[in-house]
Amino acid sequence: MKTAIVFYSLSGNSRYAAEKMGLRLHADLIPLTPKKAYPDSGFKKFFWGGKSALMGDKPQLESYDFDQSAYDTIILGGPVWAGTFPPPLRTFVEDNRAVLGEKRLAAFFCCSGGPGKVLEKFKAFLAPGRLQHEMILIDPKDKPSDETESRIDTFCDGLL
């Protein structure tokens, strides 16, 4: 069984978590990069990211290498923006919806404050009952802790 971790990361927390899981699961990492980058600091970061997430934008993505037939399990992840999931993840799911329907799915999201209703919204977007495992992390790169490492280990154990 082969696993892909498809993720978007702006500040590095989601990348950190994806890399940790990738090592533990021997998974392939597939980072998503929008063709037009989001601002990564100051007020613009929160304004444009939040607006884009709330409006359900689907940004164009740089090409990524995703051989759907190679994977049984796909982990989707990214930051929480305005209580929901990031637009690059929306684009990936919509572009690959038919294939994702045949795979075992899990998701993780990273946030600084509360996660809002990100899992509820993501589950509804995918289709109810599609996620087999889920995880929320609070600033895993910026505020590393034993608890975060334990949560990642538990999440990965559930996928083995």
Secondary structure, DSSP 8 states (H G I E B T S, - for coil): --EEEEE--SSSHHHHHHHHHHHHHT-EEEE--BSS----SHHHHHHHHHHHHHTT----B------GGG-SEEEEEEE-BTTB--HHHHHHHHHTHHHHTTSEEEEEEEESS--TTHHHHHHHHH-TT-EEEEEEEE-TTTS--HHHHHHHHHHHHHH-
